[in-house]
Amino acid sequence: MAKKKRVVKKRPAVKSKSVSKSKSSVKPQSRIERIFSKYKLSLVIKNLVVFVLLFLISWILYAVVISKESVLSSFFGFLWVVFAFVSLAFFIAMLVLLLLKWMRR
């Protein structure tokens, strides 16, 4: 038995209608307004607080609680350095966002 070939009909090209937006209702945002937002600032502050607390906890465990000969001492020594750098990065990001907020005014 021979198979029948299917005939595929081509659809006619449909032109899409262009919808124009009124330029008066759209306010262009400056670059500073696009970068700065209250959500970003609150997120940076929240993360800064979390990593500062982690830094302090790991530094206290390294310096006071755990003896210097144990493996945990070197682990917490590494952790407090990492958390210190991450906290510093969030602090710099917070300063940048506050500077952008100040420049926006």
C-alpha positions in Angstrom: 0.0 0.0 0.0 1.3 3.4 -0.9 1.1 6.2 1.6 -0.8 9.3 0.6 1.0 12.6 0.7 -0.5 15.3 2.8 -1.0 18.6 1.2 -0.1 21.5 3.5 -1.9 24.7 2.8 0.0 27.9 3.3 -1.7 30.4 5.5 -2.0 33.9 4.1 0.4 36.4 5.7 -1.3 38.4 8.3 0.1 41.9 9.0 0.2 42.8 12.7 -1.3 46.0 13.7 1.1 48.4 15.3 -0.1 50.0 18.5 1.4 53.3 19.2 1.9 54.5 22.7 1.4 58.1 23.6 4.7 59.7 24.5 3.2 62.2 26.9 2.1 59.4 29.4 5.5 57.6 29.5 8.0 59.4 31.6 11.6 58.5 30.7 13.6 57.4 33.7 17.1 58.6 34.3 19.9 56.1 34.8 20.1 56.8 38.5 16.4 56.2 39.0 16.7 52.8 37.3 19.6 51.7 39.5 18.3 53.0 42.8 15.2 51.6 44.4 14.0 51.2 48.0 13.7 47.5 47.5 17.4 47.2 46.5 18.5 49.3 49.5 16.4 47.3 52.0 17.8 44.1 50.5 21.4 45.3 50.8 20.9 46.5 54.4 19.2 43.1 55.4 22.1 41.2 53.9 24.7 43.5 55.5 23.2 42.9 58.9 23.1 39.1 58.4 26.7 38.9 57.3 27.9 41.2 60.0 26.2 38.9 62.6 27.8 35.9 61.0 31.2 37.6 61.0 30.9 38.4 64.7 29.8 34.9 65.7 32.6 33.2 63.8 35.2 35.7 65.1 34.0 35.2 68.7 34.2 31.4 68.2 37.6 31.7 66.6 39.1 34.0 69.2 37.5 33.0 72.5 35.6 29.7 72.5 37.6 27.2 70.5 41.2 26.3 71.4 43.9 27.2 68.9 45.0 23.6 68.3 41.7 22.2 66.9 40.6 22.0 63.3 37.6 24.0 64.1 39.8 27.0 65.0 41.2 27.1 61.5 37.8 26.6 60.0 36.3 29.5 62.0 39.4 31.6 61.3 38.7 31.1 57.6 35.0 31.8 58.0 35.4 35.1 59.8 37.7 36.4 57.1 35.2 35.4 54.3 32.3 36.9 56.2 34.3 40.1 56.8 34.9 40.6 53.1 31.3 39.8 52.2 30.2 42.3 54.8 32.5 44.9 53.4 31.1 44.3 49.9 27.6 44.9 51.1 28.7 48.0 53.0 30.2 49.4 49.9 27.0 48.5 47.9 24.9 50.3 50.6 27.1 53.4 50.3 26.8 53.4 46.5 23.0 53.1 46.7 22.8 55.9 49.3 25.0 58.1 47.1 22.7 57.5 44.1 19.7 58.4 46.3 21.5 61.6 47.3 22.3 62.4 43.7 18.8 61.9 42.6 17.5 64.8 44.7 
